[in-house]
Amino acid sequence: QYGTDVLGWQWLNANLWPRDRVASLEIRVYYLAPVLRDPHVMLYLDSQEAEPLLDLADPTAVVTFLEGHGATYVFVRVLDWRGVYAHDMPLFRLLGSAEFPVVFSAGETLVYHVGPIAGPAPGIFLWPEPLRGETWTPSPSRS
């Protein structure tokens, strides 16, 4: 049932920085590496904190909201695509656009970057084979 979701968590563990947040409906934070288990690492899309996203459809406004709340990635699990939020929250219709490019994909488990990625397009990790033999990792200049 959770199949490729575990691969998504593994990608986050390899690419998430300690102060980054992940916007998601996922509650299984025990998959995060111990160094990342901060109670605020998740921005739960079904929480009161994320409630304004139900009314935001403009891509720039959604990016601004998520970045303002510290979210670097949006993690979408297999089950999320079948839920009410995938239909009711405009964010889900924006995923995969220039404002929310895919940085990890394994089946229906995806991780999107919040905001456009400057410079050349990163390699997207497509399970089981990376695209062009690359995987995308955050810039080492981040603090």
N, C-alpha and C positions, 0 to 999 in steps of 0.2 A: 504494500500500500504506500509506503514512503519512499521506496526505491531510490530514485535519483535525487531526492531531497538531501540525502546524506552527502552526496557529491557537492551540492550547493554549499552546505555547511563547511565542508573541507575547503572549498574555494575561499569562503569568507575567512576561515581561520588562517589561510595563507596570505590573504590580501588586506585584511582589516587592520587598521592602526588603533591603538588603545583609546583614542578620543573619538573615533568614528562612531556613528550610529547607523543602524540598519532599520529602514522602514519596512514593516512586514506584518502579516497576520499570524506569523509563526510564534508559538509560545515555547517551543522546545529549546530554550537557551542553554540547556546542559550540553548541547553539541558544540558550543563555543569553547575554545581553548581557555583554560583557567585564567590566563593573563587578561582575557577579554571579558570576563564575567563581571562586568559592572552592571548594577541594576538599571542603569540608564542607557545601556548600549542599544536597546530596542526602542524604536518609535512604533508603537503598536497602531496599526492603521484602523483598528476598531476601537480605539480609546478616545477619551474626551479630548486629549491633547491633539489628536489628528482630525477631530470632527470638522474643522473648517475645510478640509479637503473634499468633503461631500459637495461643497458649493463652488469649488474652484475648477474651472475648465480650461483657463488660459495657461498654456505650457509655461510661460515665464512666471506667472503667479504661483504655480505649483512648485516649480524649481525654487523660487524665492522662499516659499513657505518651508519646504523640506530642508533647504540649506540653513535657513534661520533656526531650525530645530536641530541642526547638527547632523542631519542624515546625509550620508555619502552614497549609500546604495539602497536599492529597493530589492528585497528578496521575495520571490513569488514561488510558492510551492505548487505541486501537482494539484492538490485539492482546492487551492485558491481560485483557479480558473473556473471551477464549477459552483462557486459560492455567490452569494448575493452581492458582495463587494465588487466582484469583477464586472458586474452589470451596473451597479449604482454609483460607484466612485469614478469620476472622470479620469483620475490618475491612471487607472488600468487601460483606458483607451489611448493614453499618451505613451505607454511603455513601448519601447522599440523605436521611438521617434528620435530625431537629432538631439532633443533635450533629455532623453532617457535611453542612451544607447546600451545595447546588450553587451555585458562584459563576461558573462558565463552562461552557458546553455547546456543542459543535459535533459533531453526529453521535454517535459513540461515544467521542469524546475529551471528558473532563470534568475539571474542577478543583473540588475540594470544600474548604471552609474547615474547619479543625480546631477544633471547639468551636462551640457555638451563637453566633449573632450577636446581640448585644444591640440593642435598639431596633427600629425598623421594618425589615421585611425588605428586603434590598438588591435592586436590579434585577439580574437574572441576564442575562448576555450570552448570547444564543442566536444562533448563527450561522445565517443571515446577518443577522438582524434582532435588535436588542436588545429585550428585554421592556419595554414601557412607555417605550421610547425612552431607557432608562438603562443605564449599566454601573456595576458596583460597583468602588470603589477603596478601598484601605486608608485608615484615618483619618490625617489629617496630624499628629495628635498623637503618633504612634509615633516612638520614637527609635532 
